[in-house]
């Protein structure tokens, strides 16, 4: 959750910047319910790759079948 009041008390009055840009609803969502059991179950199953690893994996997949993958990109 984002505590704009705590930020304001500490000299950071930033809430107006987000409100002016229409981000208020986004922060309401962020401050909504959290499902800790779901989060704890989800994250251990995630695999995070940096750009270099993703490019290596892409090159290997293209190399598996170059004829069918010719001209394909990740974008």
Biopython code that builds the backbone (N, CA, C, O; Angstrom):
import numpy as np
from Bio.PDB.StructureBuilder import StructureBuilder

atoms = [
    (1, "UNK", "N", (0.818, -1.194, 0.000)),
    (1, "UNK", "CA", (0.000, 0.000, 0.000)),
    (1, "UNK", "C", (0.866, 1.264, 0.000)),
    (1, "UNK", "O", (1.994, 1.268, 0.493)),
    (2, "UNK", "N", (0.320, 2.302, -0.550)),
    (2, "UNK", "CA", (1.011, 3.589, -0.592)),
    (2, "UNK", "C", (0.393, 4.485, 0.476)),
    (2, "UNK", "O", (-0.810, 4.742, 0.463)),
    (3, "UNK", "N", (1.215, 4.950, 1.386)),
    (3, "UNK", "CA", (0.745, 5.795, 2.486)),
    (3, "UNK", "C", (1.125, 7.245, 2.193)),
    (3, "UNK", "O", (2.181, 7.721, 2.609)),
    (4, "UNK", "N", (0.243, 7.935, 1.469)),
    (4, "UNK", "CA", (0.514, 9.319, 1.102)),
    (4, "UNK", "C", (0.598, 10.222, 2.325)),
    (4, "UNK", "O", (1.333, 11.210, 2.317)),
    (5, "UNK", "N", (-0.148, 9.894, 3.374)),
    (5, "UNK", "CA", (-0.117, 10.711, 4.588)),
    (5, "UNK", "C", (1.268, 10.649, 5.230)),
    (5, "UNK", "O", (1.801, 11.675, 5.652)),
    (6, "UNK", "N", (1.852, 9.457, 5.306)),
    (6, "UNK", "CA", (3.194, 9.324, 5.882)),
    (6, "UNK", "C", (4.219, 10.068, 5.029)),
    (6, "UNK", "O", (5.141, 10.685, 5.562)),
    (7, "UNK", "N", (4.062, 10.012, 3.726)),
    (7, "UNK", "CA", (4.964, 10.757, 2.843)),
    (7, "UNK", "C", (4.832, 12.261, 3.084)),
    (7, "UNK", "O", (5.829, 12.980, 3.151)),
    (8, "UNK", "N", (3.575, 12.728, 3.214)),
    (8, "UNK", "CA", (3.329, 14.156, 3.428)),
    (8, "UNK", "C", (3.957, 14.631, 4.734)),
    (8, "UNK", "O", (4.597, 15.682, 4.774)),
    (9, "UNK", "N", (3.773, 13.854, 5.803)),
    (9, "UNK", "CA", (4.316, 14.211, 7.115)),
    (9, "UNK", "C", (5.838, 14.323, 7.053)),
    (9, "UNK", "O", (6.438, 15.119, 7.775)),
    (10, "UNK", "N", (6.455, 13.526, 6.193)),
    (10, "UNK", "CA", (7.915, 13.546, 6.069)),
    (10, "UNK", "C", (8.416, 14.500, 4.984)),
    (10, "UNK", "O", (9.575, 14.435, 4.575)),
    (11, "UNK", "N", (7.530, 15.386, 4.525)),
    (11, "UNK", "CA", (7.951, 16.434, 3.609)),
    (11, "UNK", "C", (7.860, 16.100, 2.131)),
    (11, "UNK", "O", (8.378, 16.837, 1.292)),
    (12, "UNK", "N", (7.205, 14.995, 1.810)),
    (12, "UNK", "CA", (7.059, 14.613, 0.404)),
    (12, "UNK", "C", (5.587, 14.672, 0.024)),
    (12, "UNK", "O", (4.863, 13.687, 0.173)),
    (13, "UNK", "N", (5.152, 15.807, -0.458)),
    (13, "UNK", "CA", (3.748, 15.971, -0.838)),
    (13, "UNK", "C", (3.587, 15.605, -2.309)),
    (13, "UNK", "O", (3.593, 16.474, -3.181)),
    (14, "UNK", "N", (3.444, 14.316, -2.571)),
    (14, "UNK", "CA", (3.415, 13.820, -3.952)),
    (14, "UNK", "C", (2.027, 13.373, -4.411)),
    (14, "UNK", "O", (1.819, 13.135, -5.601)),
    (15, "UNK", "N", (1.092, 13.257, -3.497)),
    (15, "UNK", "CA", (-0.232, 12.738, -3.862)),
    (15, "UNK", "C", (-0.877, 13.562, -4.978)),
    (15, "UNK", "O", (-1.515, 12.998, -5.868)),
    (16, "UNK", "N", (-0.722, 14.877, -4.944)),
    (16, "UNK", "CA", (-1.321, 15.752, -5.956)),
    (16, "UNK", "C", (-0.805, 15.416, -7.357)),
    (16, "UNK", "O", (-1.561, 15.479, -8.327)),
    (17, "UNK", "N", (0.473, 15.059, -7.466)),
    (17, "UNK", "CA", (1.033, 14.717, -8.778)),
    (17, "UNK", "C", (0.306, 13.516, -9.385)),
    (17, "UNK", "O", (-0.003, 13.502, -10.577)),
    (18, "UNK", "N", (0.040, 12.519, -8.555)),
    (18, "UNK", "CA", (-0.638, 11.317, -9.044)),
    (18, "UNK", "C", (-2.113, 11.580, -9.313)),
    (18, "UNK", "O", (-2.670, 11.073, -10.287)),
    (19, "UNK", "N", (-2.746, 12.370, -8.452)),
    (19, "UNK", "CA", (-4.157, 12.709, -8.636)),
    (19, "UNK", "C", (-4.351, 13.498, -9.928)),
    (19, "UNK", "O", (-5.280, 13.227, -10.689)),
    (20, "UNK", "N", (-3.484, 14.466, -10.175)),
    (20, "UNK", "CA", (-3.582, 15.288, -11.394)),
    (20, "UNK", "C", (-3.436, 14.456, -12.665)),
    (20, "UNK", "O", (-3.975, 14.819, -13.710)),
    (21, "UNK", "N", (-2.720, 13.357, -12.580)),
    (21, "UNK", "CA", (-2.506, 12.504, -13.749)),
    (21, "UNK", "C", (-3.537, 11.375, -13.849)),
    (21, "UNK", "O", (-3.469, 10.550, -14.760)),
    (22, "UNK", "N", (-4.480, 11.340, -12.921)),
    (22, "UNK", "CA", (-5.538, 10.341, -12.972)),
    (22, "UNK", "C", (-5.151, 8.972, -12.444)),
    (22, "UNK", "O", (-5.741, 7.967, -12.839)),
    (23, "UNK", "N", (-4.174, 8.918, -11.562)),
    (23, "UNK", "CA", (-3.705, 7.640, -11.030)),
    (23, "UNK", "C", (-4.406, 7.235, -9.733)),
    (23, "UNK", "O", (-4.043, 6.214, -9.148)),
    (24, "UNK", "N", (-5.376, 7.980, -9.272)),
    (24, "UNK", "CA", (-6.018, 7.697, -7.982)),
    (24, "UNK", "C", (-6.614, 6.298, -7.929)),
    (24, "UNK", "O", (-6.447, 5.593, -6.933)),
    (25, "UNK", "N", (-7.306, 5.888, -8.986)),
    (25, "UNK", "CA", (-7.928, 4.554, -9.001)),
    (25, "UNK", "C", (-6.882, 3.454, -8.922)),
    (25, "UNK", "O", (-7.117, 2.415, -8.304)),
    (26, "UNK", "N", (-5.733, 3.672, -9.542)),
    (26, "UNK", "CA", (-4.654, 2.688, -9.490)),
    (26, "UNK", "C", (-4.203, 2.466, -8.050)),
    (26, "UNK", "O", (-3.982, 1.328, -7.635)),
    (27, "UNK", "N", (-4.067, 3.548, -7.288)),
    (27, "UNK", "CA", (-3.627, 3.412, -5.905)),
    (27, "UNK", "C", (-4.702, 2.775, -5.032)),
    (27, "UNK", "O", (-4.378, 2.117, -4.043)),
    (28, "UNK", "N", (-5.959, 2.957, -5.374)),
    (28, "UNK", "CA", (-7.034, 2.263, -4.653)),
    (28, "UNK", "C", (-6.882, 0.756, -4.859)),
    (28, "UNK", "O", (-7.040, -0.027, -3.923)),
    (29, "UNK", "N", (-6.573, 0.361, -6.095)),
    (29, "UNK", "CA", (-6.361, -1.061, -6.389)),
    (29, "UNK", "C", (-5.163, -1.581, -5.604)),
    (29, "UNK", "O", (-5.222, -2.664, -5.022)),
    (30, "UNK", "N", (-4.069, -0.807, -5.588)),
    (30, "UNK", "CA", (-2.871, -1.231, -4.856)),
    (30, "UNK", "C", (-3.157, -1.416, -3.373)),
    (30, "UNK", "O", (-2.590, -2.303, -2.734)),
    (31, "UNK", "N", (-4.026, -0.591, -2.831)),
    (31, "UNK", "CA", (-4.341, -0.668, -1.412)),
    (31, "UNK", "C", (-5.458, -1.660, -1.124)),
    (31, "UNK", "O", (-5.959, -1.726, -0.002)),
    (32, "UNK", "N", (-5.845, -2.423, -2.124)),
    (32, "UNK", "CA", (-6.909, -3.408, -1.969)),
    (32, "UNK", "C", (-6.426, -4.660, -1.257)),
    (32, "UNK", "O", (-5.348, -4.670, -0.662)),
    (33, "UNK", "N", (-7.229, -5.715, -1.322)),
    (33, "UNK", "CA", (-6.888, -6.944, -0.611)),
    (33, "UNK", "C", (-5.623, -7.600, -1.174)),
    (33, "UNK", "O", (-5.332, -7.520, -2.367)),
    (34, "UNK", "N", (-4.897, -8.236, -0.288)),
    (34, "UNK", "CA", (-3.694, -8.975, -0.659)),
    (34, "UNK", "C", (-3.921, -10.421, -0.242)),
    (34, "UNK", "O", (-4.487, -10.695, 0.816)),
    (35, "UNK", "N", (-3.482, -11.324, -1.074)),
    (35, "UNK", "CA", (-3.670, -12.742, -0.806)),
    (35, "UNK", "C", (-2.309, -13.378, -0.551)),
    (35, "UNK", "O", (-1.708, -13.931, -1.472)),
    (36, "UNK", "N", (-1.810, -13.309, 0.694)),
    (36, "UNK", "CA", (-0.441, -13.758, 0.980)),
    (36, "UNK", "C", (-0.196, -15.228, 0.662)),
    (36, "UNK", "O", (0.899, -15.588, 0.231)),
    (37, "UNK", "N", (-1.186, -16.074, 0.865)),
    (37, "UNK", "CA", (-0.990, -17.499, 0.575)),
    (37, "UNK", "C", (-0.804, -17.699, -0.925)),
    (37, "UNK", "O", (0.057, -18.468, -1.352)),
    (38, "UNK", "N", (-1.611, -17.007, -1.719)),
    (38, "UNK", "CA", (-1.481, -17.091, -3.172)),
    (38, "UNK", "C", (-0.121, -16.567, -3.629)),
    (38, "UNK", "O", (0.532, -17.176, -4.477)),
    (39, "UNK", "N", (0.300, -15.443, -3.070)),
    (39, "UNK", "CA", (1.593, -14.862, -3.442)),
    (39, "UNK", "C", (2.725, -15.805, -3.059)),
    (39, "UNK", "O", (3.641, -16.022, -3.852)),
    (40, "UNK", "N", (2.675, -16.365, -1.862)),
    (40, "UNK", "CA", (3.721, -17.295, -1.420)),
    (40, "UNK", "C", (3.754, -18.540, -2.287)),
    (40, "UNK", "O", (4.821, -19.118, -2.497)),
    (41, "UNK", "N", (2.606, -18.962, -2.792)),
    (41, "UNK", "CA", (2.536, -20.135, -3.655)),
    (41, "UNK", "C", (3.002, -19.810, -5.071)),
    (41, "UNK", "O", (3.599, -20.657, -5.735)),
    (42, "UNK", "N", (2.736, -18.604, -5.532)),
    (42, "UNK", "CA", (3.041, -18.197, -6.905)),
    (42, "UNK", "C", (4.531, -17.957, -7.139)),
    (42, "UNK", "O", (5.099, -18.503, -8.085)),
    (43, "UNK", "N", (5.171, -17.153, -6.294)),
    (43, "UNK", "CA", (6.545, -16.720, -6.555)),
    (43, "UNK", "C", (7.565, -17.839, -6.624)),
    (43, "UNK", "O", (8.454, -17.766, -7.473)),
    (44, "UNK", "N", (7.501, -18.876, -5.788)),
    (44, "UNK", "CA", (8.506, -19.948, -5.927)),
    (44, "UNK", "C", (8.430, -20.673, -7.272)),
    (44, "UNK", "O", (9.400, -21.309, -7.683)),
    (45, "UNK", "N", (7.306, -20.585, -7.952)),
    (45, "UNK", "CA", (7.139, -21.267, -9.234)),
    (45, "UNK", "C", (7.536, -20.389, -10.425)),
    (45, "UNK", "O", (7.520, -20.845, -11.568)),
    (46, "UNK", "N", (7.884, -19.156, -10.161)),
    (46, "UNK", "CA", (8.247, -18.224, -11.234)),
    (46, "UNK", "C", (9.704, -18.403, -11.638)),
    (46, "UNK", "O", (10.569, -18.717, -10.820)),
    (47, "UNK", "N", (9.937, -18.197, -12.902)),
    (47, "UNK", "CA", (11.303, -18.161, -13.401)),
    (47, "UNK", "C", (11.526, -16.775, -13.986)),
    (47, "UNK", "O", (10.778, -16.329, -14.855)),
    (48, "UNK", "N", (12.552, -16.107, -13.507)),
    (48, "UNK", "CA", (12.848, -14.759, -13.969)),
    (48, "UNK", "C", (14.130, -14.812, -14.792)),
    (48, "UNK", "O", (15.141, -15.364, -14.361)),
    (49, "UNK", "N", (14.067, -14.230, -15.977)),
    (49, "UNK", "CA", (15.217, -14.230, -16.871)),
    (49, "UNK", "C", (15.630, -12.798, -17.160)),
    (49, "UNK", "O", (14.783, -11.920, -17.328)),
    (50, "UNK", "N", (16.933, -12.568, -17.217)),
    (50, "UNK", "CA", (17.381, -11.259, -17.670)),
    (50, "UNK", "C", (17.404, -11.266, -19.199)),
    (50, "UNK", "O", (17.168, -12.301, -19.823)),
    (51, "UNK", "N", (17.683, -10.133, -19.784)),
    (51, "UNK", "CA", (17.611, -9.990, -21.241)),
    (51, "UNK", "C", (18.595, -10.925, -21.944)),
    (51, "UNK", "O", (18.261, -11.505, -22.978)),
    (52, "UNK", "N", (19.790, -11.077, -21.403)),
    (52, "UNK", "CA", (20.805, -11.936, -22.026)),
    (52, "UNK", "C", (20.330, -13.381, -22.061)),
    (52, "UNK", "O", (20.446, -14.050, -23.088)),
    (53, "UNK", "N", (19.794, -13.868, -20.938)),
    (53, "UNK", "CA", (19.296, -15.244, -20.890)),
    (53, "UNK", "C", (18.112, -15.438, -21.832)),
    (53, "UNK", "O", (17.999, -16.479, -22.481)),
    (54, "UNK", "N", (17.232, -14.446, -21.911)),
    (54, "UNK", "CA", (16.077, -14.534, -22.810)),
    (54, "UNK", "C", (16.537, -14.596, -24.262)),
    (54, "UNK", "O", (15.973, -15.348, -25.058)),
    (55, "UNK", "N", (17.555, -13.815, -24.615)),
    (55, "UNK", "CA", (18.073, -13.840, -25.983)),
    (55, "UNK", "C", (18.719, -15.182, -26.307)),
    (55, "UNK", "O", (18.582, -15.680, -27.425)),
    (56, "UNK", "N", (19.428, -15.778, -25.334)),
    (56, "UNK", "CA", (20.027, -17.105, -25.538)),
    (56, "UNK", "C", (18.938, -18.146, -25.782)),
    (56, "UNK", "O", (19.043, -18.960, -26.699)),
    (57, "UNK", "N", (17.889, -18.115, -24.954)),
    (57, "UNK", "CA", (16.792, -19.069, -25.105)),
    (57, "UNK", "C", (16.106, -18.888, -26.458)),
    (57, "UNK", "O", (15.769, -19.872, -27.116)),
    (58, "UNK", "N", (15.901, -17.651, -26.871)),
    (58, "UNK", "CA", (15.280, -17.369, -28.161)),
    (58, "UNK", "C", (16.130, -17.929, -29.299)),
    (58, "UNK", "O", (15.608, -18.556, -30.222)),
    (59, "UNK", "N", (17.444, -17.699, -29.228)),
    (59, "UNK", "CA", (18.346, -18.205, -30.270)),
    (59, "UNK", "C", (18.301, -19.727, -30.341)),
    (59, "UNK", "O", (18.324, -20.293, -31.433)),
    (60, "UNK", "N", (18.239, -20.393, -29.196)),
    (60, "UNK", "CA", (18.159, -21.859, -29.182)),
    (60, "UNK", "C", (16.855, -22.348, -29.800)),
    (60, "UNK", "O", (16.852, -23.322, -30.552)),
    (61, "UNK", "N", (15.758, -21.685, -29.491)),
    (61, "UNK", "CA", (14.461, -22.080, -30.053)),
    (61, "UNK", "C", (14.432, -21.878, -31.564)),
    (61, "UNK", "O", (13.895, -22.716, -32.289)),
    (62, "UNK", "N", (14.994, -20.792, -32.038)),
    (62, "UNK", "CA", (15.046, -20.544, -33.481)),
    (62, "UNK", "C", (15.920, -21.597, -34.147)),
    (62, "UNK", "O", (15.595, -22.081, -35.231)),
    (63, "UNK", "N", (17.033, -21.954, -33.500)),
    (63, "UNK", "CA", (17.956, -22.942, -34.059)),
    (63, "UNK", "C", (17.336, -24.334, -34.129)),
    (63, "UNK", "O", (17.750, -25.142, -34.961)),
    (64, "UNK", "N", (16.359, -24.633, -33.284)),
    (64, "UNK", "CA", (15.701, -25.945, -33.310)),
    (64, "UNK", "C", (14.998, -26.186, -34.636)),
    (64, "UNK", "O", (14.996, -27.309, -35.140)),
    (65, "UNK", "N", (14.409, -25.158, -35.199)),
    (65, "UNK", "CA", (13.669, -25.293, -36.457)),
    (65, "UNK", "C", (13.819, -24.002, -37.265)),
    (65, "UNK", "O", (12.881, -23.211, -37.364)),
    (66, "UNK", "N", (15.015, -23.793, -37.843)),
    (66, "UNK", "CA", (15.271, -22.518, -38.524)),
    (66, "UNK", "C", (14.343, -22.254, -39.703)),
    (66, "UNK", "O", (14.040, -21.098, -40.000)),
    (67, "UNK", "N", (13.892, -23.297, -40.375)),
    (67, "UNK", "CA", (13.029, -23.109, -41.545)),
    (67, "UNK", "C", (11.693, -22.477, -41.152)),
    (67, "UNK", "O", (11.248, -21.521, -41.786)),
    (68, "UNK", "N", (11.055, -23.007, -40.110)),
    (68, "UNK", "CA", (9.754, -22.485, -39.670)),
    (68, "UNK", "C", (9.875, -21.191, -38.866)),
    (68, "UNK", "O", (8.910, -20.433, -38.762)),
    (69, "UNK", "N", (11.046, -20.937, -38.302)),
    (69, "UNK", "CA", (11.219, -19.756, -37.456)),
    (69, "UNK", "C", (11.894, -18.598, -38.175)),
    (69, "UNK", "O", (12.188, -17.577, -37.552)),
    (70, "UNK", "N", (12.141, -18.732, -39.449)),
    (70, "UNK", "CA", (12.824, -17.691, -40.206)),
    (70, "UNK", "C", (12.003, -16.393, -40.194)),
    (70, "UNK", "O", (10.822, -16.389, -40.541)),
    (71, "UNK", "N", (12.644, -15.304, -39.791)),
    (71, "UNK", "CA", (11.999, -13.997, -39.794)),
    (71, "UNK", "C", (11.138, -13.699, -38.580)),
    (71, "UNK", "O", (10.589, -12.602, -38.483)),
    (72, "UNK", "N", (11.000, -14.635, -37.652)),
    (72, "UNK", "CA", (10.181, -14.398, -36.461)),
    (72, "UNK", "C", (10.976, -13.608, -35.432)),
    (72, "UNK", "O", (12.197, -13.736, -35.336)),
    (73, "UNK", "N", (10.268, -12.793, -34.668)),
    (73, "UNK", "CA", (10.901, -12.011, -33.606)),
    (73, "UNK", "C", (10.085, -12.156, -32.329)),
    (73, "UNK", "O", (8.994, -12.728, -32.339)),
    (74, "UNK", "N", (10.619, -11.637, -31.238)),
    (74, "UNK", "CA", (9.909, -11.669, -29.950)),
    (74, "UNK", "C", (8.972, -10.489, -29.809)),
    (74, "UNK", "O", (8.229, -10.419, -28.830)),
    (75, "UNK", "N", (8.979, -9.574, -30.734)),
    (75, "UNK", "CA", (8.169, -8.364, -30.598)),
    (75, "UNK", "C", (6.929, -8.406, -31.427)),
    (75, "UNK", "O", (6.146, -7.457, -31.417)),
]
sb = StructureBuilder()
sb.init_structure("model")
sb.init_model(0)
sb.init_chain("A")
sb.init_seg("    ")
for serial, (resi, resn, name, xyz) in enumerate(atoms, 1):
    if name == "N":
        sb.init_residue(resn, " ", resi, " ")
    sb.init_atom(name, np.array(xyz, "f"), 0.0, 1.0, " ", f" {name:<3s}", serial, name[0])
structure = sb.get_structure()
